[in-house]
Amino acid sequence: MKNRLRVLRAERAWSQQELAARLHVSRQTVNSIENGRYDPTLPLAFRIARVFEQPIETIFDDEA
Amino acid sequence: MSIPAESTSIRPRVLLKVLIASAIYIAAVRFLTWFVENHPDSRWRVVAAAAPVAASGIFAAAAMLSARGMDERDLRVHLEALAFGFLASLVFVTTYSFLWLADVVPMQFELLSIPMVIFWVVGLGVALWRYR
């Protein structure tokens, strides 16, 4: 599943560590999600959506 | 859903500590095995024979407490590593047992714990590579 995490993070000039702290996950988890190696669970996807103040479907694309 | 305040992650330093602790544990078990076998009349024989159980319990408790601080990706990594370690150990021990029945290989005390640690480390490496 593709996502726009890296783009959204870059727009806010956040480091992976900073985003990880906001999401209460490790930096490695943010890196894995950005690289498309790991798909987050629904609760984490909702937290990501809240942090970026965007709907989930604008961040994650399951048809890509 | 509870969220850990500060998620821990799998770091080489943690893995190194686990490997060092495992090496110390294996060395201690070997010494205790030697002690039990060579001191049949010692009153410390039962204590020596039961000592690894306490160490194993502490290790299991520490592992469970550590898992509580992990985030979802790290939990998945460890689940896959443990699943690989358990199943690979099962195959190994079953195969080795049949070979022992056929008198091809000798039976050794460390045959379960050492392969489990080795297979767990291999599984951890594969899972970390997969979710890198």
N, CA and C atoms of all chains as a GROMACS GRO file, in nm:
protein
  588
    1MET      N    1   0.084  -0.119   0.000
    1MET     CA    2   0.000   0.000   0.000
    1MET      C    3   0.089   0.125   0.000
    2LYS      N    4   0.062   0.214  -0.096
    2LYS     CA    5   0.143   0.337  -0.104
    2LYS      C    6   0.088   0.443  -0.010
    3ASN      N    7   0.175   0.535   0.026
    3ASN     CA    8   0.130   0.643   0.114
    3ASN      C    9   0.210   0.771   0.086
    4ARG      N   10   0.159   0.883   0.139
    4ARG     CA   11   0.221   1.013   0.116
    4ARG      C   12   0.292   1.064   0.242
    5LEU      N   13   0.329   0.970   0.326
    5LEU     CA   14   0.387   1.009   0.455
    5LEU      C   15   0.514   1.093   0.439
    6ARG      N   16   0.602   1.049   0.352
    6ARG     CA   17   0.729   1.120   0.335
    6ARG      C   18   0.706   1.263   0.284
    7VAL      N   19   0.611   1.276   0.189
    7VAL     CA   20   0.580   1.408   0.132
    7VAL      C   21   0.521   1.500   0.239
    8LEU      N   22   0.424   1.447   0.312
    8LEU     CA   23   0.358   1.527   0.416
    8LEU      C   24   0.457   1.569   0.526
    9ARG      N   25   0.546   1.477   0.558
    9ARG     CA   26   0.646   1.507   0.660
    9ARG      C   27   0.742   1.616   0.610
   10ALA      N   28   0.781   1.603   0.483
   10ALA     CA   29   0.873   1.702   0.425
   10ALA      C   30   0.808   1.840   0.419
   11GLU      N   31   0.679   1.844   0.389
   11GLU     CA   32   0.608   1.973   0.383
   11GLU      C   33   0.612   2.046   0.518
   12ARG      N   34   0.615   1.968   0.624
   12ARG     CA   35   0.618   2.027   0.759
   12ARG      C   36   0.759   2.037   0.815
   13ALA      N   37   0.855   1.992   0.736
   13ALA     CA   38   0.997   1.996   0.776
   13ALA      C   39   1.021   1.919   0.906
   14TRP      N   40   0.951   1.808   0.920
   14TRP     CA   41   0.970   1.725   1.039
   14TRP      C   42   1.072   1.615   1.007
   15SER      N   43   1.151   1.581   1.104
   15SER     CA   44   1.239   1.464   1.088
   15SER      C   45   1.158   1.338   1.118
   16GLN      N   46   1.214   1.224   1.078
   16GLN     CA   47   1.147   1.097   1.110
   16GLN      C   48   1.132   1.080   1.261
   17GLN      N   49   1.235   1.124   1.334
   17GLN     CA   50   1.231   1.112   1.480
   17GLN      C   51   1.120   1.198   1.539
   18GLU      N   52   1.102   1.316   1.483
   18GLU     CA   53   1.000   1.407   1.533
   18GLU      C   54   0.860   1.350   1.507
   19LEU      N   55   0.840   1.298   1.386
   19LEU     CA   56   0.710   1.238   1.355
   19LEU      C   57   0.686   1.115   1.442
   20ALA      N   58   0.792   1.037   1.461
   20ALA     CA   59   0.779   0.917   1.546
   20ALA      C   60   0.735   0.954   1.688
   21ALA      N   61   0.792   1.063   1.740
   21ALA     CA   62   0.755   1.108   1.875
   21ALA      C   63   0.608   1.150   1.880
   22ARG      N   64   0.561   1.217   1.774
   22ARG     CA   65   0.421   1.260   1.771
   22ARG      C   66   0.327   1.140   1.762
   23LEU      N   67   0.374   1.033   1.699
   23LEU     CA   68   0.289   0.914   1.680
   23LEU      C   69   0.309   0.810   1.791
   24HIS      N   70   0.407   0.834   1.879
   24HIS     CA   71   0.441   0.738   1.985
   24HIS      C   72   0.484   0.603   1.928
   25VAL      N   73   0.565   0.609   1.823
   25VAL     CA   74   0.624   0.487   1.766
   25VAL      C   75   0.774   0.512   1.750
   26SER      N   76   0.846   0.410   1.708
   26SER     CA   77   0.990   0.426   1.689
   26SER      C   78   1.019   0.490   1.552
   27ARG      N   79   1.138   0.547   1.540
   27ARG     CA   80   1.176   0.606   1.411
   27ARG      C   81   1.181   0.500   1.302
   28GLN      N   82   1.221   0.379   1.341
   28GLN     CA   83   1.227   0.269   1.244
   28GLN      C   84   1.089   0.238   1.186
   29THR      N   85   0.986   0.254   1.269
   29THR     CA   86   0.850   0.227   1.221
   29THR      C   87   0.808   0.331   1.118
   30VAL      N   88   0.840   0.458   1.145
   30VAL     CA   89   0.809   0.563   1.048
   30VAL      C   90   0.883   0.536   0.918
   31ASN      N   91   1.009   0.497   0.928
   31ASN     CA   92   1.089   0.467   0.808
   31ASN      C   93   1.029   0.350   0.729
   32SER      N   94   0.986   0.246   0.799
   32SER     CA   95   0.927   0.130   0.732
   32SER      C   96   0.798   0.167   0.659
   33ILE      N   97   0.716   0.250   0.724
   33ILE     CA   98   0.590   0.292   0.661
   33ILE      C   99   0.620   0.376   0.537
   34GLU      N  100   0.712   0.471   0.551
   34GLU     CA  101   0.746   0.557   0.437
   34GLU      C  102   0.799   0.477   0.319
   35ASN      N  103   0.876   0.373   0.348
   35ASN     CA  104   0.932   0.290   0.240
   35ASN      C  105   0.832   0.188   0.186
   36GLY      N  106   0.714   0.184   0.244
   36GLY     CA  107   0.613   0.088   0.199
   36GLY      C  108   0.640  -0.054   0.242
   37ARG      N  109   0.730  -0.070   0.339
   37ARG     CA  110   0.764  -0.205   0.387
   37ARG      C  111   0.665  -0.254   0.492
   38TYR      N  112   0.600  -0.160   0.557
   38TYR     CA  113   0.508  -0.197   0.664
   38TYR      C  114   0.380  -0.114   0.653
   39ASP      N  115   0.266  -0.183   0.654
   39ASP     CA  116   0.136  -0.114   0.653
   39ASP      C  117   0.087  -0.100   0.796
   40PRO      N  118   0.059   0.024   0.839
   40PRO     CA  119   0.017   0.043   0.979
   40PRO      C  120  -0.121  -0.014   1.005
   41THR      N  121  -0.147  -0.044   1.131
   41THR     CA  122  -0.280  -0.089   1.170
   41THR      C  123  -0.375   0.031   1.162
   42LEU      N  124  -0.504   0.002   1.171
   42LEU     CA  125  -0.604   0.109   1.162
   42LEU      C  126  -0.586   0.215   1.271
   43PRO      N  127  -0.563   0.176   1.398
   43PRO     CA  128  -0.543   0.280   1.500
   43PRO      C  129  -0.425   0.373   1.470
   44LEU      N  130  -0.314   0.316   1.421
   44LEU     CA  131  -0.198   0.399   1.389
   44LEU      C  132  -0.228   0.485   1.267
   45ALA      N  133  -0.300   0.431   1.170
   45ALA     CA  134  -0.337   0.509   1.051
   45ALA      C  135  -0.423   0.629   1.092
   46PHE      N  136  -0.512   0.608   1.187
   46PHE     CA  137  -0.595   0.719   1.236
   46PHE      C  138  -0.509   0.823   1.307
   47ARG      N  139  -0.410   0.778   1.384
   47ARG     CA  140  -0.322   0.872   1.453
   47ARG      C  141  -0.243   0.955   1.351
   48ILE      N  142  -0.197   0.888   1.244
   48ILE     CA  143  -0.123   0.958   1.138
   48ILE      C  144  -0.213   1.064   1.074
   49ALA      N  145  -0.338   1.024   1.048
   49ALA     CA  146  -0.433   1.117   0.987
   49ALA      C  147  -0.457   1.238   1.077
   50ARG      N  148  -0.465   1.214   1.207
   50ARG     CA  149  -0.488   1.326   1.301
   50ARG      C  150  -0.367   1.418   1.309
   51VAL      N  151  -0.248   1.356   1.309
   51VAL     CA  152  -0.125   1.437   1.317
   51VAL      C  153  -0.113   1.529   1.197
   52PHE      N  154  -0.148   1.476   1.078
   52PHE     CA  155  -0.138   1.557   0.956
   52PHE      C  156  -0.267   1.633   0.924
   53GLU      N  157  -0.370   1.611   1.007
   53GLU     CA  158  -0.499   1.680   0.991
   53GLU      C  159  -0.555   1.660   0.850
   54GLN      N  160  -0.550   1.533   0.807
   54GLN     CA  161  -0.604   1.499   0.674
   54GLN      C  162  -0.680   1.368   0.683
   55PRO      N  163  -0.778   1.345   0.593
   55PRO     CA  164  -0.847   1.216   0.592
   55PRO      C  165  -0.751   1.102   0.558
   56ILE      N  166  -0.780   0.984   0.611
   56ILE     CA  167  -0.691   0.870   0.587
   56ILE      C  168  -0.672   0.842   0.438
   57GLU      N  169  -0.782   0.853   0.362
   57GLU     CA  170  -0.775   0.815   0.220
   57GLU      C  171  -0.688   0.910   0.138
   58THR      N  172  -0.658   1.028   0.190
   58THR     CA  173  -0.568   1.118   0.118
   58THR      C  174  -0.422   1.089   0.151
   59ILE      N  175  -0.401   1.009   0.255
   59ILE     CA  176  -0.263   0.973   0.294
   59ILE      C  177  -0.226   0.835   0.241
   60PHE      N  178  -0.319   0.741   0.253
   60PHE     CA  179  -0.293   0.603   0.210
   60PHE      C  180  -0.375   0.569   0.086
   61ASP      N  181  -0.315   0.496  -0.005
   61ASP     CA  182  -0.383   0.455  -0.128
   61ASP      C  183  -0.365   0.304  -0.146
   62ASP      N  184  -0.473   0.230  -0.127
   62ASP     CA  185  -0.463   0.085  -0.137
   62ASP      C  186  -0.476   0.034  -0.279
   63GLU      N  187  -0.500   0.123  -0.375
   63GLU     CA  188  -0.514   0.080  -0.515
   63GLU      C  189  -0.390   0.110  -0.598
   64ALA      N  190  -0.293   0.172  -0.533
   64ALA     CA  191  -0.170   0.207  -0.608
   64ALA      C  192  -0.080   0.087  -0.622
   65MET      N  193  -0.732   0.147   2.277
   65MET     CA  194  -0.600   0.088   2.258
   65MET      C  195  -0.496   0.168   2.335
   66SER      N  196  -0.413   0.101   2.414
   66SER     CA  197  -0.310   0.172   2.489
   66SER      C  198  -0.190   0.199   2.400
   67ILE      N  199  -0.136   0.318   2.414
   67ILE     CA  200  -0.021   0.356   2.334
   67ILE      C  201   0.097   0.377   2.426
   68PRO      N  202   0.209   0.310   2.401
   68PRO     CA  203   0.326   0.332   2.486
   68PRO      C  204   0.371   0.477   2.477
   69ALA      N  205   0.406   0.535   2.593
   69ALA     CA  206   0.445   0.676   2.597
   69ALA      C  207   0.569   0.699   2.512
   70GLU      N  208   0.662   0.608   2.519
   70GLU     CA  209   0.783   0.620   2.439
   70GLU      C  210   0.820   0.482   2.389
   71SER      N  211   0.801   0.463   2.260
   71SER     CA  212   0.820   0.328   2.207
   71SER      C  213   0.968   0.289   2.205
   72THR      N  214   0.994   0.170   2.247
   72THR     CA  215   1.130   0.117   2.235
   72THR      C  216   1.143   0.052   2.099
   73SER      N  217   1.263   0.029   2.057
   73SER     CA  218   1.285  -0.034   1.928
   73SER      C  219   1.400  -0.133   1.939
   74ILE      N  220   1.413  -0.215   1.834
   74ILE     CA  221   1.518  -0.316   1.835
   74ILE      C  222   1.649  -0.250   1.794
   75ARG      N  223   1.740  -0.239   1.886
   75ARG     CA  224   1.868  -0.176   1.855
   75ARG      C  225   1.977  -0.281   1.868
   76PRO      N  226   2.087  -0.263   1.791
   76PRO     CA  227   2.199  -0.358   1.799
   76PRO      C  228   2.249  -0.376   1.941
   77ARG      N  229   2.244  -0.267   2.023
   77ARG     CA  230   2.293  -0.277   2.160
   77ARG      C  231   2.208  -0.374   2.242
   78VAL      N  232   2.076  -0.368   2.220
   78VAL     CA  233   1.986  -0.458   2.292
   78VAL      C  234   2.013  -0.602   2.249
   79LEU      N  235   2.028  -0.623   2.118
   79LEU     CA  236   2.054  -0.757   2.066
   79LEU      C  237   2.185  -0.811   2.121
   80LEU      N  238   2.286  -0.723   2.130
   80LEU     CA  239   2.416  -0.763   2.184
   80LEU      C  240   2.402  -0.806   2.330
   81LYS      N  241   2.323  -0.731   2.408
   81LYS     CA  242   2.302  -0.766   2.548
   81LYS      C  243   2.236  -0.903   2.561
   82VAL      N  244   2.137  -0.929   2.473
   82VAL     CA  245   2.068  -1.058   2.477
   82VAL      C  246   2.166  -1.171   2.444
   83LEU      N  247   2.250  -1.149   2.343
   83LEU     CA  248   2.345  -1.253   2.303
   83LEU      C  249   2.448  -1.278   2.413
   84ILE      N  250   2.495  -1.171   2.478
   84ILE     CA  251   2.592  -1.187   2.588
   84ILE      C  252   2.527  -1.262   2.704
   85ALA      N  253   2.402  -1.222   2.738
   85ALA     CA  254   2.331  -1.289   2.847
   85ALA      C  255   2.310  -1.436   2.814
   86SER      N  256   2.278  -1.466   2.686
   86SER     CA  257   2.258  -1.605   2.645
   86SER      C  258   2.387  -1.684   2.657
   87ALA      N  259   2.499  -1.623   2.618
   87ALA     CA  260   2.629  -1.690   2.628
   87ALA      C  261   2.663  -1.721   2.773
   88ILE      N  262   2.638  -1.623   2.862
   88ILE     CA  263   2.664  -1.644   3.006
   88ILE      C  264   2.574  -1.756   3.059
   89TYR      N  265   2.448  -1.754   3.014
   89TYR     CA  266   2.353  -1.856   3.060
   89TYR      C  267   2.399  -1.995   3.016
   90ILE      N  268   2.440  -2.007   2.890
   90ILE     CA  269   2.484  -2.138   2.839
   90ILE      C  270   2.609  -2.186   2.915
   91ALA      N  271   2.702  -2.091   2.940
   91ALA     CA  272   2.824  -2.128   3.015
   91ALA      C  273   2.787  -2.173   3.157
   92ALA      N  274   2.693  -2.101   3.220
   92ALA     CA  275   2.651  -2.137   3.356
   92ALA      C  276   2.584  -2.274   3.357
   93VAL      N  277   2.503  -2.302   3.257
   93VAL     CA  278   2.435  -2.432   3.250
   93VAL      C  279   2.536  -2.545   3.234
   94ARG      N  280   2.635  -2.519   3.151
   94ARG     CA  281   2.740  -2.621   3.131
   94ARG      C  282   2.815  -2.649   3.262
   95PHE      N  283   2.846  -2.541   3.335
   95PHE     CA  284   2.916  -2.557   3.463
   95PHE      C  285   2.827  -2.633   3.562
   96LEU      N  286   2.698  -2.593   3.570
   96LEU     CA  287   2.606  -2.658   3.663
   96LEU      C  288   2.587  -2.806   3.627
   97THR      N  289   2.582  -2.834   3.496
   97THR     CA  290   2.570  -2.973   3.452
   97THR      C  291   2.691  -3.054   3.496
   98TRP      N  292   2.809  -2.994   3.478
   98TRP     CA  293   2.933  -3.061   3.522
   98TRP      C  294   2.929  -3.084   3.673
   99PHE      N  295   2.883  -2.980   3.748
   99PHE     CA  296   2.879  -2.989   3.895
   99PHE      C  297   2.785  -3.101   3.940
  100VAL      N  298   2.666  -3.106   3.880
  100VAL     CA  299   2.566  -3.208   3.920
  100VAL      C  300   2.617  -3.349   3.888
  101GLU      N  301   2.682  -3.361   3.771
  101GLU     CA  302   2.730  -3.493   3.730
  101GLU      C  303   2.849  -3.542   3.813
  102ASN      N  304   2.931  -3.447   3.860
  102ASN     CA  305   3.055  -3.486   3.929
  102ASN      C  306   3.050  -3.474   4.080
  103HIS      N  307   2.940  -3.429   4.134
  103HIS     CA  308   2.924  -3.418   4.280
  103HIS      C  309   2.794  -3.483   4.324
  104PRO      N  310   2.786  -3.615   4.309
  104PRO     CA  311   2.660  -3.685   4.340
  104PRO      C  312   2.619  -3.678   4.487
  105ASP      N  313   2.715  -3.652   4.577
  105ASP     CA  314   2.682  -3.649   4.720
  105ASP      C  315   2.668  -3.506   4.777
  106SER      N  316   2.683  -3.406   4.694
  106SER     CA  317   2.678  -3.269   4.744
  106SER      C  318   2.535  -3.228   4.779
  107ARG      N  319   2.522  -3.150   4.888
  107ARG     CA  320   2.389  -3.103   4.926
  107ARG      C  321   2.344  -2.987   4.837
  108TRP      N  322   2.438  -2.929   4.758
  108TRP     CA  323   2.405  -2.821   4.665
  108TRP      C  324   2.359  -2.874   4.530
  109ARG      N  325   2.351  -3.006   4.518
  109ARG     CA  326   2.318  -3.068   4.389
  109ARG      C  327   2.180  -3.025   4.338
  110VAL      N  328   2.082  -3.026   4.428
  110VAL     CA  329   1.945  -2.991   4.387
  110VAL      C  330   1.937  -2.843   4.351
  111VAL      N  331   2.004  -2.760   4.432
  111VAL     CA  332   2.005  -2.615   4.405
  111VAL      C  333   2.069  -2.588   4.269
  112ALA      N  334   2.180  -2.655   4.243
  112ALA     CA  335   2.250  -2.637   4.115
  112ALA      C  336   2.163  -2.683   3.998
  113ALA      N  337   2.092  -2.794   4.018
  113ALA     CA  338   2.008  -2.846   3.910
  113ALA      C  339   1.889  -2.755   3.882
  114ALA      N  340   1.839  -2.686   3.986
  114ALA     CA  341   1.722  -2.601   3.968
  114ALA      C  342   1.757  -2.457   3.933
  115ALA      N  343   1.882  -2.418   3.944
  115ALA     CA  344   1.924  -2.279   3.921
  115ALA      C  345   1.884  -2.225   3.783
  116PRO      N  346   1.900  -2.302   3.676
  116PRO     CA  347   1.862  -2.247   3.544
  116PRO      C  348   1.714  -2.213   3.533
  117VAL      N  349   1.630  -2.277   3.613
  117VAL     CA  350   1.487  -2.248   3.607
  117VAL      C  351   1.461  -2.104   3.651
  118ALA      N  352   1.528  -2.060   3.759
  118ALA     CA  353   1.511  -1.923   3.808
  118ALA      C  354   1.560  -1.823   3.704
  119ALA      N  355   1.677  -1.852   3.644
  119ALA     CA  356   1.732  -1.762   3.542
  119ALA      C  357   1.638  -1.753   3.422
  120SER      N  358   1.582  -1.868   3.381
  120SER     CA  359   1.489  -1.871   3.268
  120SER      C  360   1.364  -1.789   3.298
  121GLY      N  361   1.316  -1.800   3.422
  121GLY     CA  362   1.197  -1.724   3.463
  121GLY      C  363   1.221  -1.574   3.458
  122ILE      N  364   1.337  -1.532   3.507
  122ILE     CA  365   1.372  -1.389   3.504
  122ILE      C  366   1.383  -1.340   3.360
  123PHE      N  367   1.446  -1.422   3.275
  123PHE     CA  368   1.460  -1.386   3.133
  123PHE      C  369   1.322  -1.372   3.068
  124ALA      N  370   1.232  -1.466   3.095
  124ALA     CA  371   1.098  -1.463   3.036
  124ALA      C  372   1.022  -1.339   3.083
  125ALA      N  373   1.032  -1.307   3.214
  125ALA     CA  374   0.963  -1.189   3.267
  125ALA      C  375   1.018  -1.062   3.204
  126ALA      N  376   1.152  -1.054   3.190
  126ALA     CA  377   1.214  -0.935   3.129
  126ALA      C  378   1.170  -0.920   2.984
  127ALA      N  379   1.161  -1.034   2.913
  127ALA     CA  380   1.118  -1.029   2.773
  127ALA      C  381   0.974  -0.981   2.761
  128MET      N  382   0.887  -1.028   2.850
  128MET     CA  383   0.746  -0.987   2.846
  128MET      C  384   0.732  -0.838   2.878
  129LEU      N  385   0.808  -0.790   2.978
  129LEU     CA  386   0.803  -0.648   3.014
  129LEU      C  387   0.856  -0.561   2.899
  130SER      N  388   0.960  -0.611   2.833
  130SER     CA  389   1.018  -0.538   2.720
  130SER      C  390   0.918  -0.528   2.606
  131ALA      N  391   0.841  -0.635   2.583
  131ALA     CA  392   0.744  -0.637   2.473
  131ALA      C  393   0.635  -0.532   2.493
  132ARG      N  394   0.604  -0.500   2.617
  132ARG     CA  395   0.498  -0.401   2.644
  132ARG      C  396   0.536  -0.262   2.593
  133GLY      N  397   0.667  -0.235   2.586
  133GLY     CA  398   0.710  -0.103   2.541
  133GLY      C  399   0.729  -0.092   2.392
  134MET      N  400   0.706  -0.202   2.320
  134MET     CA  401   0.730  -0.200   2.176
  134MET      C  402   0.609  -0.145   2.101
  135ASP      N  403   0.636  -0.087   1.985
  135ASP     CA  404   0.525  -0.044   1.902
  135ASP      C  405   0.484  -0.160   1.810
  136GLU      N  406   0.383  -0.135   1.726
  136GLU     CA  407   0.322  -0.246   1.651
  136GLU      C  408   0.418  -0.310   1.550
  137ARG      N  409   0.505  -0.230   1.489
  137ARG     CA  410   0.599  -0.289   1.393
  137ARG      C  411   0.699  -0.380   1.465
  138ASP      N  412   0.751  -0.334   1.577
  138ASP     CA  413   0.847  -0.414   1.652
  138ASP      C  414   0.784  -0.542   1.706
  139LEU      N  415   0.657  -0.531   1.746
  139LEU     CA  416   0.587  -0.652   1.793
  139LEU      C  417   0.574  -0.753   1.680
  140ARG      N  418   0.544  -0.702   1.560
  140ARG     CA  419   0.532  -0.794   1.445
  140ARG      C  420   0.667  -0.858   1.412
  141VAL      N  421   0.772  -0.778   1.417
  141VAL     CA  422   0.907  -0.830   1.392
  141VAL      C  423   0.939  -0.942   1.489
  142HIS      N  424   0.911  -0.918   1.618
  142HIS     CA  425   0.943  -1.020   1.719
  142HIS      C  426   0.852  -1.141   1.707
  143LEU      N  427   0.726  -1.118   1.671
  143LEU     CA  428   0.635  -1.232   1.652
  143LEU      C  429   0.686  -1.323   1.541
  144GLU      N  430   0.727  -1.263   1.429
  144GLU     CA  431   0.779  -1.342   1.318
  144GLU      C  432   0.909  -1.412   1.356
  145ALA      N  433   0.993  -1.342   1.432
  145ALA     CA  434   1.120  -1.402   1.475
  145ALA      C  435   1.095  -1.522   1.568
  146LEU      N  436   1.002  -1.505   1.662
  146LEU     CA  437   0.970  -1.614   1.755
  146LEU      C  438   0.904  -1.730   1.682
  147ALA      N  439   0.814  -1.699   1.587
  147ALA     CA  440   0.748  -1.806   1.511
  147ALA      C  441   0.851  -1.886   1.432
  148PHE      N  442   0.944  -1.815   1.367
  148PHE     CA  443   1.049  -1.883   1.291
  148PHE      C  444   1.137  -1.966   1.384
  149GLY      N  445   1.176  -1.903   1.497
  149GLY     CA  446   1.262  -1.973   1.592
  149GLY      C  447   1.197  -2.098   1.647
  150PHE      N  448   1.069  -2.088   1.682
  150PHE     CA  449   0.999  -2.203   1.738
  150PHE      C  450   0.984  -2.316   1.635
  151LEU      N  451   0.937  -2.282   1.516
  151LEU     CA  452   0.912  -2.385   1.416
  151LEU      C  453   1.042  -2.448   1.364
  152ALA      N  454   1.144  -2.364   1.344
  152ALA     CA  455   1.273  -2.418   1.298
  152ALA      C  456   1.332  -2.510   1.405
  153SER      N  457   1.317  -2.471   1.534
  153SER     CA  458   1.367  -2.555   1.643
  153SER      C  459   1.291  -2.687   1.647
  154LEU      N  460   1.160  -2.680   1.622
  154LEU     CA  461   1.078  -2.802   1.622
  154LEU      C  462   1.127  -2.900   1.515
  155VAL      N  463   1.150  -2.847   1.396
  155VAL     CA  464   1.200  -2.931   1.287
  155VAL      C  465   1.337  -2.988   1.321
  156PHE      N  466   1.422  -2.901   1.376
  156PHE     CA  467   1.558  -2.944   1.410
  156PHE      C  468   1.558  -3.054   1.516
  157VAL      N  469   1.483  -3.030   1.625
  157VAL     CA  470   1.482  -3.126   1.736
  157VAL      C  471   1.420  -3.259   1.692
  158THR      N  472   1.312  -3.252   1.612
  158THR     CA  473   1.248  -3.374   1.563
  158THR      C  474   1.345  -3.454   1.477
  159THR      N  475   1.411  -3.384   1.386
  159THR     CA  476   1.508  -3.451   1.298
  159THR      C  477   1.623  -3.511   1.380
  160TYR      N  478   1.674  -3.431   1.475
  160TYR     CA  479   1.786  -3.478   1.556
  160TYR      C  480   1.746  -3.598   1.642
  161SER      N  481   1.621  -3.596   1.691
  161SER     CA  482   1.573  -3.707   1.774
  161SER      C  483   1.570  -3.838   1.695
  162PHE      N  484   1.525  -3.830   1.571
  162PHE     CA  485   1.523  -3.950   1.488
  162PHE      C  486   1.664  -4.000   1.460
  163LEU      N  487   1.754  -3.906   1.436
  163LEU     CA  488   1.894  -3.944   1.414
  163LEU      C  489   1.954  -4.007   1.540
  164TRP      N  490   1.912  -3.955   1.657
  164TRP     CA  491   1.960  -4.012   1.784
  164TRP      C  492   1.905  -4.153   1.803
  165LEU      N  493   1.778  -4.173   1.767
  165LEU     CA  494   1.718  -4.307   1.776
  165LEU      C  495   1.793  -4.407   1.688
  166ALA      N  496   1.843  -4.356   1.576
  166ALA     CA  497   1.917  -4.443   1.483
  166ALA      C  498   2.065  -4.453   1.521
  167ASP      N  499   2.101  -4.396   1.637
  167ASP     CA  500   2.240  -4.398   1.685
  167ASP      C  501   2.337  -4.330   1.590
  168VAL      N  502   2.287  -4.230   1.519
  168VAL     CA  503   2.374  -4.157   1.427
  168VAL      C  504   2.444  -4.042   1.500
  169VAL      N  505   2.370  -3.979   1.593
  169VAL     CA  506   2.426  -3.865   1.667
  169VAL      C  507   2.407  -3.889   1.818
  170PRO      N  508   2.494  -3.826   1.901
  170PRO     CA  509   2.477  -3.841   2.047
  170PRO      C  510   2.372  -3.744   2.100
  171MET      N  511   2.305  -3.778   2.210
  171MET     CA  512   2.210  -3.687   2.274
  171MET      C  513   2.288  -3.590   2.361
  172GLN      N  514   2.257  -3.460   2.346
  172GLN     CA  515   2.326  -3.357   2.424
  172GLN      C  516   2.225  -3.265   2.490
  173PHE      N  517   2.263  -3.216   2.606
  173PHE     CA  518   2.172  -3.138   2.688
  173PHE      C  519   2.132  -3.005   2.622
  174GLU      N  520   2.226  -2.941   2.553
  174GLU     CA  521   2.202  -2.807   2.497
  174GLU      C  522   2.127  -2.809   2.365
  175LEU      N  523   2.080  -2.927   2.324
  175LEU     CA  524   2.024  -2.939   2.190
  175LEU      C  525   1.897  -2.859   2.166
  176LEU      N  526   1.828  -2.820   2.270
  176LEU     CA  527   1.708  -2.742   2.250
  176LEU      C  528   1.735  -2.592   2.260
  177SER      N  529   1.804  -2.550   2.368
  177SER     CA  530   1.820  -2.406   2.394
  177SER      C  531   1.908  -2.336   2.291
  178ILE      N  532   2.020  -2.396   2.255
  178ILE     CA  533   2.112  -2.329   2.163
  178ILE      C  534   2.051  -2.310   2.023
  179PRO      N  535   1.992  -2.417   1.962
  179PRO     CA  536   1.928  -2.394   1.832
  179PRO      C  537   1.814  -2.292   1.837
  180MET      N  538   1.739  -2.290   1.950
  180MET     CA  539   1.630  -2.193   1.961
  180MET      C  540   1.682  -2.051   1.956
  181VAL      N  541   1.793  -2.025   2.029
  181VAL     CA  542   1.852  -1.890   2.028
  181VAL      C  543   1.904  -1.856   1.889
  182ILE      N  544   1.973  -1.954   1.827
  182ILE     CA  545   2.030  -1.929   1.693
  182ILE      C  546   1.918  -1.902   1.592
  183PHE      N  547   1.814  -1.987   1.593
  183PHE     CA  548   1.703  -1.969   1.497
  183PHE      C  549   1.627  -1.839   1.523
  184TRP      N  550   1.616  -1.801   1.653
  184TRP     CA  551   1.549  -1.675   1.686
  184TRP      C  552   1.627  -1.557   1.629
  185VAL      N  553   1.760  -1.560   1.644
  185VAL     CA  554   1.844  -1.451   1.591
  185VAL      C  555   1.831  -1.445   1.439
  186VAL      N  556   1.831  -1.563   1.373
  186VAL     CA  557   1.815  -1.566   1.227
  186VAL      C  558   1.678  -1.508   1.188
  187GLY      N  559   1.574  -1.551   1.259
  187GLY     CA  560   1.439  -1.500   1.231
  187GLY      C  561   1.429  -1.351   1.254
  188LEU      N  562   1.497  -1.302   1.358
  188LEU     CA  563   1.497  -1.158   1.387
  188LEU      C  564   1.565  -1.082   1.274
  189GLY      N  565   1.675  -1.137   1.226
  189GLY     CA  566   1.747  -1.072   1.116
  189GLY      C  567   1.663  -1.065   0.990
  190VAL      N  568   1.594  -1.175   0.959
  190VAL     CA  569   1.509  -1.179   0.839
  190VAL      C  570   1.393  -1.080   0.853
  191ALA      N  571   1.329  -1.078   0.971
  191ALA     CA  572   1.214  -0.989   0.993
  191ALA      C  573   1.258  -0.842   0.988
  192LEU      N  574   1.374  -0.811   1.048
  192LEU     CA  575   1.424  -0.673   1.044
  192LEU      C  576   1.455  -0.631   0.902
  193TRP      N  577   1.509  -0.725   0.822
  193TRP     CA  578   1.539  -0.694   0.682
  193TRP      C  579   1.409  -0.672   0.604
  194ARG      N  580   1.309  -0.753   0.635
  194ARG     CA  581   1.181  -0.743   0.564
  194ARG      C  582   1.112  -0.609   0.591
  195TYR      N  583   1.116  -0.564   0.717
  195TYR     CA  584   1.048  -0.439   0.754
  195TYR      C  585   1.147  -0.324   0.771
  196ARG      N  586   1.257  -0.325   0.697
  196ARG     CA  587   1.362  -0.222   0.713
  196ARG      C  588   1.313  -0.086   0.663
   0.00000   0.00000   0.00000
